[in-house]
Amino acid sequence: MLIASPLALLVFPALGDVAPPMSGAPRLAIGGYDTVAYHTVGKAVPGRLEYQTLWHDARWQFSSKENLDLFTADPEKYAAQYDGHCAMGVAYQDGHKDTVDPEAFTIVDGKLYINHTRYWTTEWRKDAAANISRANRNWSRVQATPEPEK
């Protein structure tokens, strides 16, 4: 086992970047997708390990140095709302954190909202204003709750 683990990291180096849930390492926001690209190209674009930064106790990855620079200059403008957690989850009843599908997103008034699935994005869009209002009220409490299990 001691020999196999280091060998696995040589064969599959990306596995070394996945932090176990209890490690205390910053979580990877939006599954590693580039939060700036949603605004600049209007679609989900995977980020790259060489372009990342820490913000709000999460690692944010970007597809280019230019996008990383845009984010670091104005993270509030580009970051997914609710630190990249499911917007509908935060809005639902008293709110909760949930994982997201990077392809399930909406931009409203220049702000990015990502949801757990495309189904929830469709539901979210039916009354985006009410969902945003409810999620904004819930976020101060939800923000301090534990991260969701994957």
Phi and psi in degrees as a GROMACS rama.xvg file:
@    title "Ramachandran Plot"
@    xaxis  label "Phi"
@    yaxis  label "Psi"
@TYPE xy
-64.6906  -31.5744  LEU-2
-79.7021  -39.045  ILE-3
-66.4474  -38.9845  ALA-4
-61.9791  -52.2756  SER-5
-62.8786  -36.0944  PRO-6
-63.3001  -40.3667  LEU-7
-61.8772  -36.1907  ALA-8
-70.2452  -28.3136  LEU-9
-73.0998  -38.6712  LEU-10
-78.0764  -39.0947  VAL-11
-124.112  73.9857  PHE-12
-60.2849  -27.7507  PRO-13
-62.6272  -26.6473  ALA-14
-62.6278  -27.8604  LEU-15
-68.0752  -18.5442  GLY-16
-91.2642  -5.585  ASP-17
-91.3443  114.325  VAL-18
-84.5609  134.374  ALA-19
-63.7859  152.478  PRO-20
-53.9262  -33.5129  PRO-21
-99.1641  12.5654  MET-22
-76.0217  -19.6554  SER-23
82.2898  -3.04257  GLY-24
-71.4557  146.753  ALA-25
-58.7642  138.873  PRO-26
-71.3374  160.521  ARG-27
-91.8044  111.622  LEU-28
-69.1979  140.314  ALA-29
53.05  33.0717  ILE-30
60.5633  22.8465  GLY-31
88.9883  6.98878  GLY-32
-81.2349  154.604  TYR-33
-80.7567  107.267  ASP-34
-65.8215  -27.2885  THR-35
-71.7639  -37.5171  VAL-36
-60.3828  -31.886  ALA-37
-57.2902  -37.7457  TYR-38
-81.0763  -37.3536  HIS-39
-90.0995  -34.0786  THR-40
-119.223  -4.34799  VAL-41
72.0442  23.6101  GLY-42
-151.957  167.051  LYS-43
-76.362  125.058  ALA-44
-129.25  125.502  VAL-45
-61.6119  140.471  PRO-46
-83.0527  173.93  GLY-47
-123.929  145.996  ARG-48
-56.5007  -33.94  LEU-49
-75.2227  -9.85945  GLU-50
-122.351  87.3472  TYR-51
-146.153  159.297  GLN-52
-147.392  162.212  THR-53
-99.1772  134.831  LEU-54
-156.542  132.098  TRP-55
51.747  46.6715  HIS-56
59.2096  28.8643  ASP-57
-137.66  154.452  ALA-58
-92.4213  127.611  ARG-59
-112.946  128.109  TRP-60
-109.167  154.097  GLN-61
-135.193  155.32  PHE-62
-82.8293  -14.2835  SER-63
-152.801  161.829  SER-64
-64.0468  -36.1515  LYS-65
-60.2853  -43.6123  GLU-66
-68.842  -38.2915  ASN-67
-59.371  -45.2405  LEU-68
-63.8983  -40.9371  ASP-69
-59.9133  -44.1936  LEU-70
-64.6984  -49.1889  PHE-71
-64.8184  -27.095  THR-72
-74.047  -28.9147  ALA-73
-156.565  69.1407  ASP-74
-61.0726  -34.1722  PRO-75
-61.7268  -30.6831  GLU-76
-71.7654  -39.166  LYS-77
-102.941  -24.9262  TYR-78
-64.0503  144.459  ALA-79
-63.5807  141.474  ALA-80
-61.8801  153.955  GLN-81
58.8216  37.5587  TYR-82
54.1869  28.4723  ASP-83
85.9164  8.93945  GLY-84
-82.5695  165.3  HIS-85
-58.1937  119.491  CYS-86
-63.4947  -40.0604  ALA-87
-68.5306  -36.1463  MET-88
-61.1876  -41.5216  GLY-89
-68.4705  -33.9163  VAL-90
-79.6573  -27.797  ALA-91
-69.1822  122.59  TYR-92
47.7248  -117.3  GLN-93
-86.6171  -2.86478  ASP-94
85.2337  151.752  GLY-95
-159.641  161.425  HIS-96
-85.1181  142.201  LYS-97
-146.49  157.542  ASP-98
-70.8253  168.833  THR-99
-130.328  158.034  VAL-100
-100.914  114.206  ASP-101
-55.8863  -20.6634  PRO-102
-84.4712  -8.26672  GLU-103
-101.497  80.7141  ALA-104
-136.116  162.437  PHE-105
-145.32  142.852  THR-106
-113.018  125.084  ILE-107
-126.511  123.073  VAL-108
50.7103  41.3184  ASP-109
78.0562  5.01569  GLY-110
-110.696  140.353  LYS-111
-94.55  128.622  LEU-112
-123.666  127.376  TYR-113
-118.659  143.088  ILE-114
-120.478  168.462  ASN-115
-62.6915  -40.902  HIS-116
-145.091  169.226  THR-117
-65.507  -31.9462  ARG-118
-57.1928  -47.8681  TYR-119
-69.6255  -25.9413  TRP-120
-66.0201  -42.0158  THR-121
-61.4982  -44.8599  THR-122
-63.6797  -42.8509  GLU-123
-56.539  -45.9278  TRP-124
-67.5568  -22.1012  ARG-125
-61.472  -30.5194  LYS-126
-150.025  62.7767  ASP-127
-57.5877  -42.215  ALA-128
-60.2897  -46.3597  ALA-129
-66.734  -39.653  ALA-130
-64.8798  -40.907  ASN-131
-64.7208  -44.7161  ILE-132
-60.065  -46.7077  SER-133
-65.7427  -44.2931  ARG-134
-64.0437  -40.7014  ALA-135
-61.6973  -39.3037  ASN-136
-66.4558  -40.5405  ARG-137
-74.5492  -28.1816  ASN-138
-59.2345  -38.41  TRP-139
-59.7522  -34.304  SER-140
-82.9044  -44.4435  ARG-141
-65.2255  -34.9489  VAL-142
-52.6211  -36.4129  GLN-143
-85.5433  -2.61824  ALA-144
-80.24  160.205  THR-145
-61.684  156.027  PRO-146
-66.7172  148.973  GLU-147
-69.3382  151.601  PRO-148
-73.5989  147.124  GLU-149
